[in-house]
Amino acid sequence: MNTSIPPFRESIQLEPTSGDESYAAILSDTTLGQRLRLDERGLQVARLLDRPQSLSELAERMGAEPANAQNVVQVFARLHLLDT
């Protein structure tokens, strides 16, 4: 993924959990009717998909290596959550 990563589509909503659950947040897609449970890494990436950016820029914003974000971005892309 050397090209620009688009942000989430506008219909995507991030719902934090109360802390009692085994996951960090839920990502809701009101257009496609999907709900996705996120772990801490997924939540971290989701919070940063607010603008178009390269994978290396995303990783830099996370304070991590690009490989740490790439799998999460690929899952989001396969689920059609990104504004493509």
Secondary structure, 3 states (H helix, E strand, C coil): CCCCECCECCCEEEEECCCCCCCCEEEEECCCCEEEEECHHHHHHHHHCCCCECHHHHHHHHCCCHHHHHHHHHHHHHCCCECC
